[in-house]
Amino acid sequence: MGRLARVVELYYDVLSPYSWLSFEVLCRYQHVWNVDLQLRPSYIAGIMKDSGNRPPAQLPRKALYMVNDLRRLRQHFQVPVQVPEDFFSVVFEKGSLSAMRFLTAVCLECPEMLEKVSRELWMRIWSLNEDITEPQSILTAAEKAGMSAEQAQEILGKISTPRVKNQLKETTEAACNYGAFGLPITVAHVDSQTHMLFGSDRMELLAYLLGEKWMGPVPPAPKARL
């Protein structure tokens, strides 16, 4: 028998473009490395408040750097990320609470859809310059991900329930307990040890901790087993 897959958790918020980069890399490597990837929808605003951190975009030099950084990373990671036209309104006024509650409800009700729905919400905000706050926007993303209109509407109707609200709060608190001061964080459980890694640029270190090979952000597709 081979080794049991090591658990790797990704705590993320679709308001974070760097979370999208980590998400895509881990989704690619989950079929290459011996890992059990567990996606953890979280609320970045709660983490920032709990840690006393400030969004980098609030500092002019960091904001300029981030715009240029994402332009470079778009090519390197092969993820179609680009800054929304009305960036400050999208990030600081509209936020992501409804979207993250929806993803939490998806995680609870139909976890097999979580990866695809998360990706479609990132596509809307960080590639297509579209809204993720209005109910119809969320429904459109869910249906594009492959949900039926009825299923998407049913899940949307649950985002204000105590069960969903409490789950998002608990997941966000778990990230804080790991030491998060922003997102994404990747938490690797290896040989009875827990490693928390911040950001999208720690994947090579993650590979080292897992004892796996890092082949860049776009690894070759695994060969089919006969």
One Martini backbone bead per residue (centre of mass of N, CA, C, O) as a GRO file, in nm:
protein
  226
    1MET     BB    1   0.098   0.035   0.019
    2GLY     BB    2   0.058   0.353   0.016
    3ARG     BB    3   0.059   0.649   0.115
    4LEU     BB    4  -0.105   0.864   0.274
    5ALA     BB    5  -0.259   1.141   0.231
    6ARG     BB    6  -0.190   1.461   0.271
    7VAL     BB    7  -0.309   1.735   0.433
    8VAL     BB    8  -0.440   2.022   0.247
    9GLU     BB    9  -0.511   2.357   0.323
   10LEU     BB   10  -0.729   2.617   0.182
   11TYR     BB   11  -0.742   2.953   0.258
   12TYR     BB   12  -1.009   3.162   0.119
   13ASP     BB   13  -1.079   3.451  -0.103
   14VAL     BB   14  -1.219   3.604  -0.385
   15LEU     BB   15  -1.086   3.891  -0.313
   16SER     BB   16  -0.820   3.726  -0.361
   17PRO     BB   17  -0.584   3.686  -0.608
   18TYR     BB   18  -0.374   3.503  -0.459
   19SER     BB   19  -0.574   3.279  -0.403
   20TRP     BB   20  -0.610   3.193  -0.697
   21LEU     BB   21  -0.325   3.098  -0.746
   22SER     BB   22  -0.317   2.878  -0.528
   23PHE     BB   23  -0.562   2.721  -0.621
   24GLU     BB   24  -0.458   2.636  -0.904
   25VAL     BB   25  -0.203   2.491  -0.815
   26LEU     BB   26  -0.339   2.285  -0.622
   27CYS     BB   27  -0.531   2.164  -0.831
   28ARG     BB   28  -0.301   2.053  -1.005
   29TYR     BB   29  -0.136   1.891  -0.769
   30GLN     BB   30  -0.352   1.688  -0.655
   31HIS     BB   31  -0.267   1.484  -0.913
   32VAL     BB   32   0.053   1.462  -0.832
   33TRP     BB   33   0.035   1.461  -0.545
   34ASN     BB   34   0.012   1.324  -0.207
   35VAL     BB   35  -0.298   1.472  -0.164
   36ASP     BB   36  -0.554   1.633   0.046
   37LEU     BB   37  -0.761   1.867  -0.072
   38GLN     BB   38  -0.887   2.145   0.128
   39LEU     BB   39  -1.143   2.369   0.107
   40ARG     BB   40  -1.155   2.713   0.274
   41PRO     BB   41  -1.385   2.924   0.316
   42SER     BB   42  -1.329   3.273   0.379
   43TYR     BB   43  -1.284   3.594   0.566
   44ILE     BB   44  -1.075   3.852   0.516
   45ALA     BB   45  -1.188   4.083   0.694
   46GLY     BB   46  -1.173   3.922   0.961
   47ILE     BB   47  -0.866   3.875   0.957
   48MET     BB   48  -0.770   4.167   0.945
   49LYS     BB   49  -0.906   4.254   1.208
   50ASP     BB   50  -0.782   4.042   1.404
   51SER     BB   51  -0.468   4.126   1.319
   52GLY     BB   52  -0.433   4.439   1.224
   53ASN     BB   53  -0.438   4.460   0.929
   54ARG     BB   54  -0.353   4.588   0.598
   55PRO     BB   55  -0.421   4.652   0.298
   56PRO     BB   56  -0.202   4.702   0.041
   57ALA     BB   57  -0.388   4.907  -0.130
   58GLN     BB   58  -0.365   5.146   0.094
   59LEU     BB   59  -0.077   5.157  -0.029
   60PRO     BB   60   0.050   5.303  -0.297
   61ARG     BB   61   0.305   5.128  -0.352
   62LYS     BB   62   0.163   4.853  -0.321
   63ALA     BB   63  -0.053   4.894  -0.534
   64LEU     BB   64   0.139   4.924  -0.774
   65TYR     BB   65   0.281   4.657  -0.738
   66MET     BB   66   0.033   4.471  -0.766
   67VAL     BB   67  -0.040   4.535  -1.054
   68ASN     BB   68   0.236   4.439  -1.174
   69ASP     BB   69   0.241   4.160  -1.045
   70LEU     BB   70  -0.020   4.043  -1.176
   71ARG     BB   71   0.081   4.068  -1.465
   72ARG     BB   72   0.310   3.862  -1.432
   73LEU     BB   73   0.150   3.622  -1.299
   74ARG     BB   74  -0.042   3.560  -1.528
   75GLN     BB   75   0.181   3.422  -1.695
   76HIS     BB   76   0.320   3.228  -1.494
   77PHE     BB   77   0.035   3.082  -1.395
   78GLN     BB   78  -0.197   3.080  -1.599
   79VAL     BB   79  -0.390   3.328  -1.499
   80PRO     BB   80  -0.666   3.558  -1.573
   81VAL     BB   81  -0.553   3.809  -1.413
   82GLN     BB   82  -0.718   4.125  -1.322
   83VAL     BB   83  -0.782   4.440  -1.252
   84PRO     BB   84  -1.030   4.612  -1.164
   85GLU     BB   85  -1.153   4.909  -1.252
   86ASP     BB   86  -1.308   4.936  -0.956
   87PHE     BB   87  -1.124   4.849  -0.714
   88PHE     BB   88  -1.208   4.999  -0.446
   89SER     BB   89  -1.506   4.924  -0.458
   90VAL     BB   90  -1.477   4.615  -0.471
   91VAL     BB   91  -1.298   4.581  -0.205
   92PHE     BB   92  -1.407   4.821   0.013
   93GLU     BB   93  -1.732   4.812  -0.042
   94LYS     BB   94  -1.846   4.532  -0.140
   95GLY     BB   95  -1.698   4.272  -0.130
   96SER     BB   96  -1.757   3.899  -0.004
   97LEU     BB   97  -1.977   3.782   0.184
   98SER     BB   98  -2.188   3.645   0.001
   99ALA     BB   99  -1.990   3.465  -0.156
  100MET     BB  100  -1.876   3.313   0.099
  101ARG     BB  101  -2.146   3.202   0.190
  102PHE     BB  102  -2.203   3.044  -0.062
  103LEU     BB  103  -1.951   2.861  -0.050
  104THR     BB  104  -2.023   2.743   0.221
  105ALA     BB  105  -2.288   2.613   0.126
  106VAL     BB  106  -2.158   2.437  -0.087
  107CYS     BB  107  -1.974   2.280   0.109
  108LEU     BB  108  -2.223   2.158   0.266
  109GLU     BB  109  -2.415   2.052   0.016
  110CYS     BB  110  -2.184   2.049  -0.253
  111PRO     BB  111  -1.854   1.992  -0.258
  112GLU     BB  112  -1.806   1.907  -0.564
  113MET     BB  113  -1.857   2.234  -0.650
  114LEU     BB  114  -1.645   2.429  -0.522
  115GLU     BB  115  -1.425   2.467  -0.730
  116LYS     BB  116  -1.599   2.578  -0.970
  117VAL     BB  117  -1.738   2.816  -0.823
  118SER     BB  118  -1.490   2.964  -0.732
  119ARG     BB  119  -1.374   3.016  -1.014
  120GLU     BB  120  -1.616   3.186  -1.124
  121LEU     BB  121  -1.587   3.416  -0.921
  122TRP     BB  122  -1.303   3.498  -0.997
  123MET     BB  123  -1.362   3.556  -1.292
  124ARG     BB  124  -1.548   3.792  -1.249
  125ILE     BB  125  -1.361   3.987  -1.070
  126TRP     BB  126  -1.046   3.900  -1.200
  127SER     BB  127  -1.135   3.912  -1.536
  128LEU     BB  128  -1.444   4.040  -1.619
  129ASN     BB  129  -1.552   4.277  -1.444
  130GLU     BB  130  -1.759   4.149  -1.229
  131ASP     BB  131  -2.001   4.075  -1.022
  132ILE     BB  132  -2.044   3.922  -0.658
  133THR     BB  133  -2.304   4.047  -0.481
  134GLU     BB  134  -2.534   3.974  -0.642
  135PRO     BB  135  -2.751   3.724  -0.674
  136GLN     BB  136  -2.730   3.693  -0.990
  137SER     BB  137  -2.424   3.667  -0.999
  138ILE     BB  138  -2.403   3.407  -0.834
  139LEU     BB  139  -2.589   3.235  -1.010
  140THR     BB  140  -2.426   3.255  -1.270
  141ALA     BB  141  -2.172   3.118  -1.163
  142ALA     BB  142  -2.304   2.849  -1.078
  143GLU     BB  143  -2.416   2.772  -1.360
  144LYS     BB  144  -2.140   2.779  -1.506
  145ALA     BB  145  -2.029   2.542  -1.313
  146GLY     BB  146  -2.310   2.331  -1.327
  147MET     BB  147  -2.555   2.428  -1.203
  148SER     BB  148  -2.861   2.441  -1.135
  149ALA     BB  149  -3.097   2.672  -1.087
  150GLU     BB  150  -3.229   2.532  -0.845
  151GLN     BB  151  -2.977   2.473  -0.675
  152ALA     BB  152  -2.868   2.763  -0.657
  153GLN     BB  153  -3.121   2.885  -0.523
  154GLU     BB  154  -3.122   2.706  -0.272
  155ILE     BB  155  -2.843   2.793  -0.165
  156LEU     BB  156  -2.890   3.098  -0.155
  157GLY     BB  157  -3.124   3.065   0.067
  158LYS     BB  158  -2.882   2.980   0.298
  159ILE     BB  159  -2.677   3.230   0.364
  160SER     BB  160  -2.861   3.334   0.634
  161THR     BB  161  -2.803   3.103   0.803
  162PRO     BB  162  -2.663   2.991   1.089
  163ARG     BB  163  -2.497   2.761   0.966
  164VAL     BB  164  -2.338   2.932   0.759
  165LYS     BB  165  -2.234   3.161   0.935
  166ASN     BB  166  -2.085   2.979   1.141
  167GLN     BB  167  -1.895   2.838   0.943
  168LEU     BB  168  -1.745   3.088   0.844
  169LYS     BB  169  -1.649   3.174   1.121
  170GLU     BB  170  -1.491   2.914   1.192
  171THR     BB  171  -1.296   2.919   0.953
  172THR     BB  172  -1.176   3.197   1.013
  173GLU     BB  173  -1.077   3.123   1.300
  174ALA     BB  174  -0.887   2.898   1.212
  175ALA     BB  175  -0.697   3.080   1.056
  176CYS     BB  176  -0.622   3.255   1.298
  177ASN     BB  177  -0.508   3.016   1.473
  178TYR     BB  178  -0.270   2.972   1.256
  179GLY     BB  179  -0.185   3.298   1.191
  180ALA     BB  180  -0.348   3.477   1.023
  181PHE     BB  181  -0.320   3.809   0.817
  182GLY     BB  182  -0.432   3.667   0.557
  183LEU     BB  183  -0.467   3.595   0.201
  184PRO     BB  184  -0.344   3.309   0.164
  185ILE     BB  185  -0.355   2.985   0.326
  186THR     BB  186  -0.140   2.705   0.387
  187VAL     BB  187  -0.211   2.380   0.533
  188ALA     BB  188   0.020   2.139   0.649
  189HIS     BB  189   0.004   1.781   0.720
  190VAL     BB  190   0.315   1.649   0.854
  191ASP     BB  191   0.417   1.427   1.059
  192SER     BB  192   0.253   1.573   1.306
  193GLN     BB  193   0.271   1.843   1.146
  194THR     BB  194   0.222   2.205   1.123
  195HIS     BB  195   0.195   2.418   0.827
  196MET     BB  196   0.208   2.769   0.772
  197LEU     BB  197   0.136   2.938   0.459
  198PHE     BB  198   0.190   3.245   0.301
  199GLY     BB  199   0.070   3.270   0.004
  200SER     BB  200   0.167   3.207  -0.352
  201ASP     BB  201   0.510   3.177  -0.289
  202ARG     BB  202   0.517   2.861  -0.126
  203MET     BB  203   0.522   2.596  -0.308
  204GLU     BB  204   0.813   2.496  -0.290
  205LEU     BB  205   0.805   2.459   0.016
  206LEU     BB  206   0.573   2.261   0.021
  207ALA     BB  207   0.715   2.041  -0.136
  208TYR     BB  208   0.939   1.997   0.070
  209LEU     BB  209   0.755   1.917   0.311
  210LEU     BB  210   0.624   1.671   0.137
  211GLY     BB  211   0.838   1.536  -0.062
  212GLU     BB  212   0.812   1.689  -0.334
  213LYS     BB  213   0.786   1.798  -0.666
  214TRP     BB  214   0.878   2.092  -0.828
  215MET     BB  215   0.722   2.219  -1.157
  216GLY     BB  216   0.577   2.456  -1.119
  217PRO     BB  217   0.263   2.608  -1.180
  218VAL     BB  218   0.271   2.400  -1.449
  219PRO     BB  219   0.230   2.091  -1.456
  220PRO     BB  220   0.239   1.803  -1.574
  221ALA     BB  221   0.041   1.575  -1.668
  222PRO     BB  222  -0.066   1.298  -1.550
  223LYS     BB  223  -0.035   0.976  -1.597
  224ALA     BB  224  -0.199   0.717  -1.682
  225ARG     BB  225  -0.317   0.436  -1.525
  226LEU     BB  226  -0.318   0.082  -1.595
   0.00000   0.00000   0.00000
